[in-house]
Amino acid sequence: MRAVVFTGPSIDAASVAEIARVELRPPIKRGDIDALLAEPEPPTHIGIVDGQFLHGLMISPKEILRALDRRTPVRVFGSSSMGALRATELAGEGMVGVGRIFELYRSGAVEADDEVAIAFDPETLRPVCEPMVNIRIALAAAVAQGVVDEDLAERAVALAKARYFPERSYEGILRELEAMGHDVTAMRDFLGDRAPDAKREDAVALLRQLTQP
């Protein structure tokens, strides 16, 4: 078994190494899978977590299909970000979707690419904004736990959605709400210390499922 995983801003390399023995590659871009398939011993498993949105051409569904349709098929898994998008499109072709974000896309609860789009430092791969889907899931958790009321959470989600994706941040949303006269003390505490990180959680789930015997 040779497993290659494309990730970066959703989960750091040190965390990946603690969970699974895989070859790590930076966020996937067009041509990356074709290059893997051209190697003398191509991978048997490919995991797609993060992908290029701003720094290169996005991986195409056709390229993933070429891996799935080989005489000796490659098992391809997707979660969290670009992986969740492509897994939603190709679930019927054999790509395996993993995690809550994939389920949100598959159910139609979210549809737009910008829900998972994220800007990151090309050197460190660290995120420089907050993905919309993380914001959405974190605020739903805040409502469920009684931290904030539903109206305030919906307003926060709307403010985030109105921003261009590289400009989304928890602090930016909180400041806008404060400027409108809202008390965001409880929301700020929750988002700072207790908010779920859906993209990371789904990446962990992919790593565990990908490396199961």
Secondary structure, 3 states (H helix, E strand, C coil): CCEEEECCCCCCHHHHHHHCCCEEECCECCCHHHHHHCCCCCCCEEEECCECCCCCCCCCHHHHHHHHCCCCCCEEEEECCHHHHHHHHHHHHCCEEECHHHHHHHHCCCCCHHHCCCCECCCCCCECCCCHHHHHHHHHHHHHCCCCCHHHHHHHHHHHHHCCHHHCCHHHHHHHHHHCCCCCHHHHHHHHHCCCCHHHHHHHHHHHHHCCC
